[in-house]
Amino acid sequence: MATARPLRADAQRNRDAILAAARATFDAEGVLASLDGIALRAGVGNATLYRNFPTRDDLLAAVMQSSIADALAEADELARTRTPRDALAEWLIRLTWQLRIWHDLPYCLASAHCDDDSPMKPAADPLLVKTGELLAAAQPSGPVTADEVYELVLALSWAVDRFRDDEAGARHRVSLATAGILGSA
């Protein structure tokens, strides 16, 4: 089995510049922003961007990696420090809030959730798995599935993004929408 060779220093600098430019662009314009604009912001040609990230989903998945790792660590901390019901409730609120960070991210994640071939699926699936773990701890034999709860979070995140809720508004929206799930947990 061959191991991947490390990138040359200039190639690594280009990749890092693309990721930084993509994160800044997604923050400012949303995830459907121009990929050529991201390449320009990174100071590389669009061929360099596409060589590193053949599709928008490949780029988005790479940019999301550190945020997803942070979210999963946060979920583990909730599971250790709160009751199962409270850990699930807080996770659903925090996940909804985090996923709204870039305009149209909930839409992209929902599309990836339904497409087994999406490059984003491996990046986003750990969020679904963690939701399932917290749901199972809070509601071992409940009537709701992890897929349903994750899909609800994506819909709520889309609404939080579209209605430009602040964090308190998002917390209230999620609490209203998940009352049935949490009431049975």
Contact map, one row per residue, 1 for C-alpha under 8 A:
11100000000000000000000000000000000000000000000000000000000000000000000000000000000000000000000000000000000000000000000000000000000000000000000000000000000000000000000000000000000000000
11110000000000000000000000000000000000000000000000000000000000000000000000000000000000000000000000000000000000000000000000000000000000000000000000000000000000000000000000000000000000000
11111000000000000000000000000000000000000000000000000000000000000000000000000000000000000000000000000000000000000000000000000000000000000000000000000000000000000000000000000000000000000
01111100000000000000000000000000000000000000000000000000000000000000000000000000000000000000000000000000000000000000000000000000000000000000000000000000000000000000000000000000000000000
00111110000000000000000000000000000000000000000000000000000000000000000000000000000000000000000000000000000000000000000000000000000000000000000000000000000000000000000000000000000000000
00011111000000000000000000000000000000000000000000000000000000000000000000000000000000000000000000000000000000000000000000000000000000000000000000000000000000000000000000000000000000000
00001111111100000000000000000000000000000000000000000000000000000000000000000000000000000000000000000000000000000000000000000000000000000000000000000000000000000000000000000000000000000
00000111111100000000000000000000000000000000000000000000000000000000000000000000000000000000000000000000000000000000000000000000000000000000000000000000000000000000000000000000000000000
00000011111110000000000000000000000000000000000000000000000000000000000000000000000000000000000000000000000000000000000000000000000000000000000000000000000000000000000000000000000000000
00000011111111000000000000000000000000000000000000000000000000000000000000000000000000000000000000000000000000000000000000000000000000000000000000000000000000000000000000000000000000000
00000011111111100000000000000000000000000000000000000000000000000000000000000000000000000000000000000000000000000000000000000000000000000000000000000000000000000000000000000000000000000
00000011111111110000000000000000000000000000000000000000000000000000000000000000000000000000000000000000000000000000000000000000000000000000000000000000000000000000000000000000000000000
00000000111111111000000000000000000000000000000000000000000000000000000000000000000000000000000000000000000000000000000000000000000000000000000000000000000000000000000000000000000000000
00000000011111111100000000000000000000000101000100000000000000000000000000000000000000000000000000000000000000000000000000000000000000000000000000000000000000000000000000000000000000000
00000000001111111110000000000000000000000000000010010000000000000000000000000000000000000000000000000000000000000000000000000000000000000000000000000000000000000000000000000000000000000
00000000000111111111000000000000000000000000000000000000000000000000000000000000000000000000000000000000000000000000000000000000000000000000000000000000000000000000000000000000000000000
00000000000011111111100000000000000000000110000000000000000000000000000000000000000000000000000000000000000000000000000000000000000000000000000000000000000000000000000000000000000000000
00000000000001111111110000000000000001100101000010000000000000000000000000000000000000000000000000000000000000000000000000000000000000000000000000000000000000000000000000000000000000000
00000000000000111111111000000000000000000000000000000000001001100000000000000000000000000000000000000000000000000000000000000000000000000000000000000000000000000000000000000000000000000
00000000000000011111111100000000000000000100000000000000000000000000000000000000000000000000000000000000000000000000000000000000000000000000000000000000000000000000000000000000000000000
00000000000000001111111110000000000001101100000000000000000000000000000000000000000000000000000000000000000000000000000000000000000000000000000000000000000000000000000000000000000000000
00000000000000000111111111000000000001000000000000000000001000100000000000000000000000000000000000000000000000000000000000000000000000000000000000000000000000000000000000000000000000000
00000000000000000011111111100000000000000000000000000000000000100000000000000000000000000000000000000000000000000000000000000000000000000000000000000000000000000000000000000000000000000
00000000000000000001111111110000000000000000000000000000000000000000000000000000000000000000000000000000000000000000000000000000000000000000000000000000000000000000000000000000000000000
00000000000000000000111111111110100001000000000000000000000000000000000000000000000000000000000000000000000000000000000000000000000000000000000000000000000000000000000000000000000000000
00000000000000000000011111111111100000000000000000000000000000000000000000000000000000000000000000000110000000000000000000000000000000000000000000000000000000000000000000000000000000000
00000000000000000000001111111100000000000000000000000000000000000000000000000000000000000000000000001110000000000000000000000000000000000000000000000000000000000000000000000000000000000
00000000000000000000000111111100000000000000000000000000000000000000000000000000000000000000000000000000000000000000000000000000000000000000000000000000000000000000000000000000000000000
00000000000000000000000011111111100000000000000000000000000000000000000000000000000000000000000000000110000000000000000000000000000000000000000000000000000000000000000000000000000000000
00000000000000000000000011111111100000000000000000000000000000000000000000000000000000000000000000000111100000000000000000000000000000000000000000000000000000000000000000000000000000000
00000000000000000000000011001111100000000000000000000000000100000000000000000000000000000000000000000111100000000000000000000000000000000000000000000000000000000000000000000000000000000
00000000000000000000000001001111110000000000000000000000000000000000000000000000000000000000000000000011000000000000000000000000000000000000000000000000000000000000000000000000000000000
00000000000000000000000011001111111011000000000000000000000000000000000000000000000000000000000000000000000000000000000000000000000000000000000000000000000000000000000000000000000000000
00000000000000000000000000000001111111000000000000000000000000000000000000000000000000000000000000000000000000000000000000000000000000000000000000000000000000000000000000000000000000000
00000000000000000000000000000000111111100000010000000001000000000000000000000000000000000000000000000000000000000000000000000000000000000000000000000000000000000000000000000000000000000
00000000000000000000000000000000011111110000010000000000000000000000000000000000000000000000000000000000000000000000000000000000000000000000000000000000000000000000000000000000000000000
00000000000000000000000000000000111111111000000000000000000000000000000000000000000000000000000000000000000000000000000000000000000000000000000000000000000000000000000000000000000000000
00000000000000000100110010000000111111111100000000000000000000000000000000000000000000000000000000000000000000000000000000000000000000000000000000000000000000000000000000000000000000000
00000000000000000100100000000000001111111111110110000000000000000000000000000000000000000000000000000000000000000000000000000000000000000000000000000000000000000000000000000000000000000
00000000000000000000000000000000000111111111110000000000000000000000000000000000000000000000000000000000000000000000000000000000000000000000000000000000000000000000000000000000000000000
00000000000000000000100000000000000011111111000000000000000000000000000000000000000000000000000000000000000000000000000000000000000000000000000000000000000000000000000000000000000000000
00000000000001001101100000000000000001111111000000000000000000000000000000000000000000000000000000000000000000000000000000000000000000000000000000000000000000000000000000000000000000000
00000000000000001000000000000000000000111111100000000000000000000000000000000000000000000000000000000000000000000000000000000000000000000000000000000000000000000000000000000000000000000
00000000000001000100000000000000000000111111110110000000000000000000000000000000000000000000000000000000000000000000000000000000000000000000000000000000000000000000000000000000000000000
00000000000000000000000000000000000000110011111110000000000000000000000000000000000000000000000000000000000000000000000000000000000000000000000000000000000000000000000000000000000000000
00000000000000000000000000000000001100110001111111000000000000000000000000000000000000000000000000000000000000000000000000000000000000000000000000000000000000000000000000000000000000000
00000000000000000000000000000000000000000000111111100000000000000000000000000000000000000000000000000000000000000000000000000000000000000000000000000000000000000000000000000000000000000
00000000000001000000000000000000000000100001111111110000000000000000000000000000000000000000000000000000000000000000000000000000000000000000000000000000000000000000000000000000000000000
00000000000000100100000000000000000000100001111111111100000000000000000000000000000000000000000000000000000000000000000000000000000000000000000000000000000000000000000000000000000000000
00000000000000000000000000000000000000000000011111111110000000000000000000000000000000000000000000000000000000000000000000000000000000000000000000000000000000000000000000000000000000000
00000000000000000000000000000000000000000000001111111100000000000000000000000000000000000000000000000000000000000000000000000000000000000000000000000000000000000000000000000000000000000
00000000000000100000000000000000000000000000000111111100000000000000000000000000000000000000000000000000000000000000000000000000000000000000000000000000000000000000000000000000000000000
00000000000000000000000000000000000000000000000011111111011000000000000000000000000000000000000000000000000000000000000000000000000000000000000000000000000000000000000000000000000000000
00000000000000000000000000000000000000000000000011111111011000000000000000000000000000000000000000000000000000000000000000000000000000000000000000000000000000000000000000000000000000000
00000000000000000000000000000000000000000000000001001111111000000000000000000000000000000000000000000000000000000000000000000000000000000000000000000000000000000000000000000000000000000
00000000000000000000000000000000001000000000000000001111111100000000000000000000000000000000000000000000000000000000000000000000000000000000000000000000000000000000000000000000000000000
00000000000000000000000000000000000000000000000000000011111110000000000000000000000000000000000000000000000000000000011100000000000000000000000000000000000000000000000000000000000000000
00000000000000000000000000000000000000000000000000001111111111000000000000000000000000000000000000000000000000000000001100000000000000000000000000000000000000000000000000000000000000000
00000000000000000010010000000000000000000000000000001111111111100000000000000000000000000000000000000000000000000000000000000000000000000000000000000000000000000000000000000000000000000
00000000000000000000000000000010000000000000000000000001111111110000000000000000000000000000000000000000000000000000000100000000000000000000000000000000000000000000000000000000000000000
00000000000000000000000000000000000000000000000000000000111111111000000000000000000000000000000000000000000000000000001100110000000000000000000000000000000000000000000000000000000000000
00000000000000000010000000000000000000000000000000000000011111111000000000000000000000000000000000000000000000000000000000100000000000000000000000000000000000000000000000000000000000000
00000000000000000010011000000000000000000000000000000000001111111110000000000000000000000000000000000000000000000000000000000000000000000000000000000000000000000000000000000000000000000
00000000000000000000000000000000000000000000000000000000000111111111000000000000000000000000000000000000000000000000000000100000000000000000000000000000000000000000000000000000000000000
00000000000000000000000000000000000000000000000000000000000011111111100000000000000000000000000000000000000000000000000000100000000000000000000000000000000000000000000000000000000000000
00000000000000000000000000000000000000000000000000000000000000111111110000000000000000000000000000000000000000000000000000000000000000000000000000000000000000000000000000000000000000000
00000000000000000000000000000000000000000000000000000000000000111111111000000000000000000000000000000000000000000000000000000000000000000000000000000000000000000000000000000000000000000
00000000000000000000000000000000000000000000000000000000000000011111111100000000000000000000000000000000000000000000000000110110000000000000000000000000000000000000000000000000000000000
00000000000000000000000000000000000000000000000000000000000000001111111110000000000000000000000000000000000000000000000000000000000000000000000000000000000000000000000000000000000000000
00000000000000000000000000000000000000000000000000000000000000000111111111000000000000000000000000000000000000000000000000000000000000000000000000000000000000000000000000000000000000000
00000000000000000000000000000000000000000000000000000000000000000011111111100000000000000000001000000000000000000000000000000000000000000000000000000000000000000000000000000000000000000
00000000000000000000000000000000000000000000000000000000000000000001111111110000000000000000000000000000000000000000000000000110010000000000000000000000000000000000000000000000000000000
00000000000000000000000000000000000000000000000000000000000000000000111111111000000000000000000000000000000000000000000000000000000000000000000000000000000000000000000000000000000000000
00000000000000000000000000000000000000000000000000000000000000000000011111111100000000000000000000000000000000000000000000000000000000000000000000000000000000000000000000000000000000000
00000000000000000000000000000000000000000000000000000000000000000000001111111110000000100010000000000000000000000000000000000000010000000000000000000000000000000000000000000000000000000
00000000000000000000000000000000000000000000000000000000000000000000000111111111000000000000000000000000000000000000000000000000000000000000000000000000000000000000000000000000000000000
00000000000000000000000000000000000000000000000000000000000000000000000011111111100000000000000000000000000000000000000000000000000000000000000000000000000000000000000000000000000000000
00000000000000000000000000000000000000000000000000000000000000000000000001111111110000100110000000000000000000000000000000000000000000000000000000000000000000000000000000000000000000000
00000000000000000000000000000000000000000000000000000000000000000000000000111111111100110000000000000000000000000000000000000000000001000000000000000000000000000000000000000000000000000
00000000000000000000000000000000000000000000000000000000000000000000000000011111110000000000000000000000000000000000000000000000000000000000000000000000000000000000000000000000000000000
00000000000000000000000000000000000000000000000000000000000000000000000000001111111000100000000000000000000000000000000000000000000000000000000000000000000000000000000000000000000000000
00000000000000000000000000000000000000000000000000000000000000000000000000000111111111100000000000000000000000000000000000000000000000000000000000000000000000000000000000000000000000000
00000000000000000000000000000000000000000000000000000000000000000000000000000010111111100000000000000000000000000000000000000000000000000000000000000000000000000000000000000000000000000
00000000000000000000000000000000000000000000000000000000000000000000000000000010011111110000000000000000000000000000000000000000000001001100000000000000000000000000000000000000000000000
00000000000000000000000000000000000000000000000000000000000000000000000000000000011111111000000000000000000000000000000000000000000000001110000000000000000000000000000000000000000001001
00000000000000000000000000000000000000000000000000000000000000000000000000000000011111111100000000000000000000000000000000000000000000000000000000000000000000000000000000000000000000000
00000000000000000000000000000000000000000000000000000000000000000000000000100110111111111110000000000000000000000000000000000000000001000000000000000000000000000000000000000000000000000
00000000000000000000000000000000000000000000000000000000000000000000000000000010000111111111000000000000000000000000000000000000001001100100000000000000000000000000000000000000000000000
00000000000000000000000000000000000000000000000000000000000000000000000000000000000011111111100000000000000000000000000000000000000000000000000000000000000000000000000000000010010001000
00000000000000000000000000000000000000000000000000000000000000000000000000000100000001111111110000000000000000000000000000000000000000000000000000000000000000000000000000000000000000000
00000000000000000000000000000000000000000000000000000000000000000000000000100100000000111111111000000000000000000000000000000000001000000000000000000000000000000000000000000000000000000
00000000000000000000000000000000000000000000000000000000000000000000000000000000000000011111111100000000000000000000000000000000001000000000000000000000100000000000000000000100000000000
00000000000000000000000000000000000000000000000000000000000000000000000000000000000000001111111110000000000000000000000000000000000000000000000000000000000000000000000001100110000000000
00000000000000000000000000000000000000000000000000000000000000000000000000000000000000000111111111000000000000000000000000000000000000000000000000000000000000000000000000000000000000000
00000000000000000000000000000000000000000000000000000000000000000000001000000000000000000011111111100000000000000000000000000000000000000000000000000000100000000000000000000000000000000
00000000000000000000000000000000000000000000000000000000000000000000000000000000000000000001111111110000000000000000000000000000000000000000000000000000110110010000000001000100000000000
00000000000000000000000000000000000000000000000000000000000000000000000000000000000000000000111111111000000000000000000000000000000000000000000000000000000010010000001001100000000000000
00000000000000000000000000000000000000000000000000000000000000000000000000000000000000000000011111111000000000000000000000000000000000000000000000000000000000000000000000000000000000000
00000000000000000000000000000000000000000000000000000000000000000000000000000000000000000000001111111100110000000000000000000000000000000000000000000000010010000000000000000000000000000
00000000000000000000000000000000000000000000000000000000000000000000000000000000000000000000000111111111110000000000000000000000000000000000000000000000000011011000000000000000000000000
00000000000000000000000000100000000000000000000000000000000000000000000000000000000000000000000011111110100000000000000000000000000000000000000000000000000000001000000000000000000000000
00000000000000000000000001101110000000000000000000000000000000000000000000000000000000000000000000111111100000000000000000000000000000000000000000000000000000000000000000000000000000000
00000000000000000000000001101111000000000000000000000000000000000000000000000000000000000000000000011111110000000000000000000000000000000000000000000000000000001000000000000000000000000
00000000000000000000000000000111000000000000000000000000000000000000000000000000000000000000000000010111111100000000000000000000000000000000000000000000000001001000000000000000000000000
00000000000000000000000000000110000000000000000000000000000000000000000000000000000000000000000000111111111110000000000000000000000000000000000000000000000001000000000000000000000000000
00000000000000000000000000000000000000000000000000000000000000000000000000000000000000000000000000110011111111000000000000000000000000000000000000000000011011000000000000000000000000000
00000000000000000000000000000000000000000000000000000000000000000000000000000000000000000000000000000001111111100000000000000000000000000000000000000000010001000000000000000000000000000
00000000000000000000000000000000000000000000000000000000000000000000000000000000000000000000000000000001111111110000000000000000000000000000000000000000000000000000000000000000000000000
00000000000000000000000000000000000000000000000000000000000000000000000000000000000000000000000000000000111111111000000110010000000000000000000000000000010000000000000000000000000000000
00000000000000000000000000000000000000000000000000000000000000000000000000000000000000000000000000000000011111111100000000000000000000000000000000000010010000000000000000000000000000000
00000000000000000000000000000000000000000000000000000000000000000000000000000000000000000000000000000000001111111110000000000000000000000000000000000000000000000000000000000000000000000
00000000000000000000000000000000000000000000000000000000000000000000000000000000000000000000000000000000000111111111011110000000000000000000000000000000000000000000000000000000000000000
00000000000000000000000000000000000000000000000000000000000000000000000000000000000000000000000000000000000011111111000010011000000000000000000000000000000000000000000000000000000000000
00000000000000000000000000000000000000000000000000000000000000000000000000000000000000000000000000000000000001111111000000000000000000000000000000000000000000000000000000000000000000000
00000000000000000000000000000000000000000000000000000000000000000000000000000000000000000000000000000000000000111111110010000000000000000000000000000000000000000000000000000000000000000
00000000000000000000000000000000000000000000000000000000000000000000000000000000000000000000000000000000000000011111110010000000000000000000000000000000000000000000000000000000000000000
00000000000000000000000000000000000000000000000000000000000000000000000000000000000000000000000000000000000000000011111010000000000000000000000000000000000000000000000000000000000000000
00000000000000000000000000000000000000000000000000000000100000000000000000000000000000000000000000000000000000010011111110000000000000000000000000000000000000000000000000000000000000000
00000000000000000000000000000000000000000000000000000000110010000000000000000000000000000000000000000000000000010000111111100000000000000000000000000000000000000000000000000000000000000
00000000000000000000000000000000000000000000000000000000110110000000000000000000000000000000000000000000000010010000011111110000000000000000000000000000000000000000000000000000000000000
00000000000000000000000000000000000000000000000000000000000000000000000000000000000000000000000000000000000010011011111111111000000000000000000000000000000000000000000000000000000000000
00000000000000000000000000000000000000000000000000000000000000000000000000000000000000000000000000000000000000000000001111111100000000000000000000000000000000000000000000000000000000000
00000000000000000000000000000000000000000000000000000000000011011001000000000000000000000000000000000000000000000000001111111100000000000000000000000000000000000000000000000000000000000
00000000000000000000000000000000000000000000000000000000000010000001000000000000000000000000000000000000000010001000000111111111000000000000000000000000000000000000000000000000000000000
00000000000000000000000000000000000000000000000000000000000000000000000000000000000000000000000000000000000000001000000011111111100000000000000000000000000000000000000000000000000000000
00000000000000000000000000000000000000000000000000000000000000000001000100000000000000000000000000000000000000000000000001111111110000000000000000000000000000000000000000000000000000000
00000000000000000000000000000000000000000000000000000000000000000001000100000000000000000000000000000000000000000000000000011111111000000000000000000000000000000000000000000000000000000
00000000000000000000000000000000000000000000000000000000000000000000000000000000000000000000000000000000000000000000000000011111111100000000000001100100000000000000000000000000000000000
00000000000000000000000000000000000000000000000000000000000000000000000000000000000000000000000000000000000000000000000000001111111110000000000001000000000000000000000000000000000000000
00000000000000000000000000000000000000000000000000000000000000000000000100100000000000000000000000000000000000000000000000000111111111000000000000000000000000000000000000000000000000000
00000000000000000000000000000000000000000000000000000000000000000000000000000000000000010011000000000000000000000000000000000011111111100000000001001100000000000000000000000000000000000
00000000000000000000000000000000000000000000000000000000000000000000000000000000000000000000000000000000000000000000000000000001111111110000000011100000000000000000000000000000000000000
00000000000000000000000000000000000000000000000000000000000000000000000000000000000000000000000000000000000000000000000000000000111111111000000000000000000000000000000000000000000000000
00000000000000000000000000000000000000000000000000000000000000000000000000000010000100110000000000000000000000000000000000000000011111111100000000000000000000000000000000000000000000000
00000000000000000000000000000000000000000000000000000000000000000000000000000000000000010000000000000000000000000000000000000000001111111111000001000000000000000000000000000000000000000
00000000000000000000000000000000000000000000000000000000000000000000000000000000000000000000000000000000000000000000000000000000000111111111100000000000000000000000000000000000000000000
00000000000000000000000000000000000000000000000000000000000000000000000000000000000110000000000000000000000000000000000000000000000011111111000000000000000000000000000000000000000000000
00000000000000000000000000000000000000000000000000000000000000000000000000000000000110010000000000000000000000000000000000000000000001111111000000000000000000000000000000000000000000001
00000000000000000000000000000000000000000000000000000000000000000000000000000000000010000000000000000000000000000000000000000000000000111111110000000000000000000000000000000000000000011
00000000000000000000000000000000000000000000000000000000000000000000000000000000000000000000000000000000000000000000000000000000000000111111110000000000000000000000000000000000000000000
00000000000000000000000000000000000000000000000000000000000000000000000000000000000000000000000000000000000000000000000000000000000000010011111000000000000000000000000000000000000000000
00000000000000000000000000000000000000000000000000000000000000000000000000000000000000000000000000000000000000000000000000000000000000000011111110000000000000000000000000000000000000011
00000000000000000000000000000000000000000000000000000000000000000000000000000000000000000000000000000000000000000000000000000000000000000000111110000000000000000000000000000000000000000
00000000000000000000000000000000000000000000000000000000000000000000000000000000000000000000000000000000000000000000000000000000000000000000011111011000000000000000000000000000000010000
00000000000000000000000000000000000000000000000000000000000000000000000000000000000000000000000000000000000000000000000000000000000100000000011111111000000000000000000000000000000000000
00000000000000000000000000000000000000000000000000000000000000000000000000000000000000000000000000000000000000000000000000000001101100100000000111111100000000000000000000000000000000000
00000000000000000000000000000000000000000000000000000000000000000000000000000000000000000000000000000000000000000000000000000001000100000000000011111110000000000000000000000000000000000
00000000000000000000000000000000000000000000000000000000000000000000000000000000000000000000000000000000000000000000000000000000000000000000000111111111000000000000000000000000000000000
00000000000000000000000000000000000000000000000000000000000000000000000000000000000000000000000000000000000000000000000000000000001000000000000111111111100000000000000000000000000000000
00000000000000000000000000000000000000000000000000000000000000000000000000000000000000000000000000000000000000000000000000000001001000000000000001111111110000000000000000000000000000000
00000000000000000000000000000000000000000000000000000000000000000000000000000000000000000000000000000000000001000000000000000000000000000000000000111111111000000000000000000000000000000
00000000000000000000000000000000000000000000000000000000000000000000000000000000000000000000000000000000000000000000000000000000000000000000000000011111111100000000000000000000000000000
00000000000000000000000000000000000000000000000000000000000000000000000000000000000000000001001100000000000000000000000000000000000000000000000000001111111110000000000000000100000000000
00000000000000000000000000000000000000000000000000000000000000000000000000000000000000000000000100100000011011000000000000000000000000000000000000000111111111000000000000000000000000000
00000000000000000000000000000000000000000000000000000000000000000000000000000000000000000000000000000000010000000000000000000000000000000000000000000011111111100000000000000000000000000
00000000000000000000000000000000000000000000000000000000000000000000000000000000000000000000000100000000000000000000000000000000000000000000000000000001111111110000000000001100000000000
00000000000000000000000000000000000000000000000000000000000000000000000000000000000000000000000110110000010000000000000000000000000000000000000000000000111111111000000000000000000000000
00000000000000000000000000000000000000000000000000000000000000000000000000000000000000000000000000010001111000000000000000000000000000000000000000000000011111111100000000000000000000000
00000000000000000000000000000000000000000000000000000000000000000000000000000000000000000000000000000000000000000000000000000000000000000000000000000000001111111110000000000000000000000
00000000000000000000000000000000000000000000000000000000000000000000000000000000000000000000000110010000000000000000000000000000000000000000000000000000000111111111100001001000000000000
00000000000000000000000000000000000000000000000000000000000000000000000000000000000000000000000000011011000000000000000000000000000000000000000000000000000011111111100000000000000000000
00000000000000000000000000000000000000000000000000000000000000000000000000000000000000000000000000000000000000000000000000000000000000000000000000000000000001111111100000000000000000000
00000000000000000000000000000000000000000000000000000000000000000000000000000000000000000000000000000000000000000000000000000000000000000000000000000000000000111111100000000000000000000
00000000000000000000000000000000000000000000000000000000000000000000000000000000000000000000000000000000000000000000000000000000000000000000000000000000000000011111110000000000000000000
00000000000000000000000000000000000000000000000000000000000000000000000000000000000000000000000000000000000000000000000000000000000000000000000000000000000000011111111111000000000000000
00000000000000000000000000000000000000000000000000000000000000000000000000000000000000000000000000000000000000000000000000000000000000000000000000000000000000000001111111000000000000000
00000000000000000000000000000000000000000000000000000000000000000000000000000000000000000000000010000000000000000000000000000000000000000000000000000000000000000000111111100000000000000
00000000000000000000000000000000000000000000000000000000000000000000000000000000000000000000000000000000000000000000000000000000000000000000000000000000000000000000111111110000000000000
00000000000000000000000000000000000000000000000000000000000000000000000000000000000000000000000000000000000000000000000000000000000000000000000000000000000000000000111111111000000000000
00000000000000000000000000000000000000000000000000000000000000000000000000000000000000000000100110000000000000000000000000000000000000000000000000000000000000010000111111111100000000000
00000000000000000000000000000000000000000000000000000000000000000000000000000000000000000000100010000000000000000000000000000000000000000000000000000000000000000000001111111110000000000
00000000000000000000000000000000000000000000000000000000000000000000000000000000000000000000000000000000000000000000000000000000000000000000000000000000000000000000000111111111000000000
00000000000000000000000000000000000000000000000000000000000000000000000000000000000000000000000000000000000000000000000000000000000000000000000000000000000100010000000011111111100000000
00000000000000000000000000000000000000000000000000000000000000000000000000000000000000000001100100000000000000000000000000000000000000000000000000000000100100000000000001111111110000000
00000000000000000000000000000000000000000000000000000000000000000000000000000000000000001000100000000000000000000000000000000000000000000000000000000000000000000000000000111111111000000
00000000000000000000000000000000000000000000000000000000000000000000000000000000000000000000000000000000000000000000000000000000000000000000000000000000000000000000000000011111111000000
00000000000000000000000000000000000000000000000000000000000000000000000000000000000000000000000000000000000000000000000000000000000000000000000000000000000000000000000000001111111100000
00000000000000000000000000000000000000000000000000000000000000000000000000000000000000001000000000000000000000000000000000000000000000000000000000000000000000000000000000000111111111000
00000000000000000000000000000000000000000000000000000000000000000000000000000000000000000000000000000000000000000000000000000000000000000000000000000000000000000000000000000011111111100
00000000000000000000000000000000000000000000000000000000000000000000000000000000000000000000000000000000000000000000000000000000000000000000000000000000000000000000000000000000111111110
00000000000000000000000000000000000000000000000000000000000000000000000000000000000000000000000000000000000000000000000000000000000000000000000100000000000000000000000000000000011111111
00000000000000000000000000000000000000000000000000000000000000000000000000000000000010001000000000000000000000000000000000000000000000000000000000000000000000000000000000000000011111111
00000000000000000000000000000000000000000000000000000000000000000000000000000000000000000000000000000000000000000000000000000000000000000000000000000000000000000000000000000000001111111
00000000000000000000000000000000000000000000000000000000000000000000000000000000000000000000000000000000000000000000000000000000000000000010010000000000000000000000000000000000000111111
00000000000000000000000000000000000000000000000000000000000000000000000000000000000010000000000000000000000000000000000000000000000000000110010000000000000000000000000000000000000011111
